């Protein structure tokens, strides 16, 4: 019997919940980069925003690998 945790739909929903907020965060940082004045790019708040976006992307990548491993293990059992 196939359980809900083993369905590709649930895996896709979980991946979307991880990836969409990170993409919005990274997109916001990229927009600030493109539209920012040169002196504003060196400000501490902008650098913090870039750092948060990069950390968010790293957490998302780790979460994707964990979800894929859990999903693969669930399909094998």
C-alpha positions in Angstrom: 0.0 0.0 0.0 1.4 3.4 -1.0 1.5 5.9 1.8 1.2 9.6 1.4 4.8 10.1 2.4 5.9 8.0 -0.6 4.0 9.9 -3.3 5.8 12.2 -5.8 3.1 14.8 -5.3 4.0 15.2 -1.6 7.7 15.3 -2.5 7.0 18.0 -5.1 5.0 20.1 -2.6 7.8 19.8 0.0 10.4 20.9 -2.5 8.3 23.8 -3.7 7.9 25.0 -0.1 11.7 25.0 0.3 12.6 26.4 -3.1 10.0 29.2 -3.7 10.8 31.3 -0.6 14.6 31.0 -1.3 14.1 32.0 -4.9 12.1 35.1 -3.7 14.8 36.0 -1.2 17.6 35.6 -3.8 15.5 37.5 -6.3 15.1 40.4 -3.9 18.8 40.5 -3.2 19.5 40.4 -7.0 17.1 43.2 -7.6 18.7 45.3 -4.9 22.1 44.5 -6.6 20.8 45.6 -10.0 19.0 48.8 -8.9 21.3 49.8 -6.1 23.5 52.8 -6.2 27.3 52.0 -6.1 27.7 53.5 -2.7 24.7 51.6 -1.4 26.2 48.3 -2.5 28.9 48.6 0.1 26.5 49.3 3.0 26.2 46.8 5.8 22.5 46.2 5.3 23.0 45.3 1.6 25.9 42.9 2.5 23.7 41.3 5.2 20.9 40.8 2.7 23.3 39.1 0.3 24.6 36.9 3.2 21.1 35.9 4.2 20.2 35.0 0.7 23.2 32.8 0.3 22.6 31.1 3.6 19.0 30.6 2.7 20.1 29.0 -0.6 22.5 26.7 1.3 19.8 25.6 3.7 17.4 24.9 0.8 20.0 22.8 -1.0 20.6 20.7 2.2 16.8 20.3 2.6 16.4 19.2 -1.0 19.0 16.5 -0.5 17.5 15.3 2.7 14.0 15.2 1.2 15.3 13.2 -1.8 17.1 10.8 0.5 14.0 10.3 2.6 11.8 9.8 -0.4 14.2 7.3 -2.0 14.5 5.3 1.2 10.7 5.3 1.5 10.3 4.0 -2.0 12.8 1.2 -1.4 11.0 -0.1 1.7 
